[in-house]
């Protein structure tokens, strides 16, 4: 009986230790630096890259941020983030992957 209790206590201690090693992420990986309501300057600072305007009139614009994707291989991949601003505030964003030119893709 005593061996069973000691064994159970040891198993629970191991399970608790292993469970502490695998903590779930607190935020989704595709939304880590961005929050709705940010200004274009704040979004640019959060992403760490300059924003390039694509379309729209001042105050209601669409920007793109070109992020280098950390993907190994022969073909370079860019991560694009499209940002929609209305009245100077971030109202939506979309992530897109673009395969750029490389040795296996000439254009």
Buried (B, 14 or more C-beta within 10 A) or exposed (E): EEEEEEEEEEEEEEEEEEEEEEEEEEEEEEEEEBEEEBEBEBBBEBBEBEBEEEEEEEEEBBBBBBBEBEEEEEEBBBBBBBBBBEEEBBEEBEBEEEBEEEEEEEE
